[in-house]
């Protein structure tokens, strides 16, 4: 954390005029514009990658839901088949 002396120096430097201030300001603006453009391009690329990941995640989620439903249906059919065979076995035993 900056102490009081550092803060006063920063304020003093910000207030005091500098030599060639206009040229330095133009350079800073150019650098800031270049940095801003670069950062904006990086954010656009990151956004595209995140969109792709989100789409893939949505697809995986949908496939997993289908698989889960399919497994539930198969388990239900298997259970019904087992119960049917058990009932047939009990009926044959009674006969």
C-alpha positions in Angstrom: 0.0 0.0 0.0 1.3 3.5 -0.9 2.2 5.7 2.0 1.4 9.4 2.3 4.7 10.5 0.7 4.1 8.3 -2.3 0.6 9.6 -2.7 1.8 13.2 -2.5 4.5 12.5 -5.1 1.9 10.9 -7.5 -0.4 13.9 -7.0 2.5 16.3 -7.5 3.6 14.6 -10.7 0.1 14.6 -12.0 -0.4 18.3 -11.4 3.0 19.6 -12.5 3.3 20.4 -16.2 6.0 18.5 -18.1 8.2 19.5 -20.9 6.9 18.3 -24.3 3.6 17.4 -22.6 1.7 17.5 -25.8 4.0 15.0 -27.5 4.1 12.7 -24.5 0.3 12.9 -24.3 0.0 11.9 -28.0 2.4 9.0 -27.5 0.4 7.9 -24.4 -2.8 8.1 -26.4 -1.3 6.1 -29.2 0.0 3.5 -26.9 -3.3 3.4 -25.0 -5.2 3.0 -28.3 -2.8 0.3 -29.4 -3.1 -1.5 -26.1 -6.8 -1.0 -26.1 -7.1 -2.5 -29.6 -4.9 -5.4 -28.6 -6.8 -6.0 -25.4 -10.1 -5.8 -27.3 -8.9 -8.3 -29.9 -7.8 -10.7 -27.1 -11.2 -10.3 -25.4 -12.9 -11.1 -28.7 -10.9 -14.2 -29.2 -11.5 -15.3 -25.6 -15.2 -14.6 -26.0 -15.3 -16.8 -29.2 -13.5 -19.6 -27.3 -15.9 -19.4 -24.4 -18.8 -19.5 -26.8 -17.4 -22.6 -28.4 -16.9 -24.2 -24.9 -20.4 -23.3 -23.9 -21.8 -24.8 -27.0 -19.9 -28.0 -26.5 -20.9 -28.1 -22.9 -24.6 -27.7 -23.9 -24.2 -30.6 -26.4 -22.6 -32.9 -23.8 -25.3 -32.0 -21.3 -28.0 -32.9 -23.9 -26.3 -36.2 -24.8 -25.9 -37.1 -21.1 -29.6 -36.4 -20.5 -30.5 -38.7 -23.4 -28.2 -41.4 -22.1 -29.6 -41.1 -18.6 -33.2 -41.4 -20.0 -32.2 -44.4 -22.2 -30.6 -46.1 -19.1 -33.7 -45.5 -17.0 -35.9 -47.0 -19.7 -33.6 -50.0 -20.1 -33.5 -50.5 -16.3 -37.3 -50.3 -16.2 -37.6 -52.9 -19.0 -35.1 -55.2 -17.3 -37.0 -54.9 -14.0 -40.3 -55.6 -15.7 -38.7 -58.6 -17.5 -37.3 -60.0 -14.2 -40.7 -59.5 -12.5 -42.5 -61.2 -15.4 -40.1 -64.2 -15.3 -40.5 -64.4 -11.5 -44.3 -64.4 -11.8 -44.2 -67.2 -14.5 -41.9 -69.2 -12.3 -44.3 -68.9 -9.4 -47.3 -69.8 -11.5 -45.4 -72.9 -12.9 -44.5 -73.9 -9.3 -48.2 -73.8 -8.3 -49.3 -76.0 -11.2 
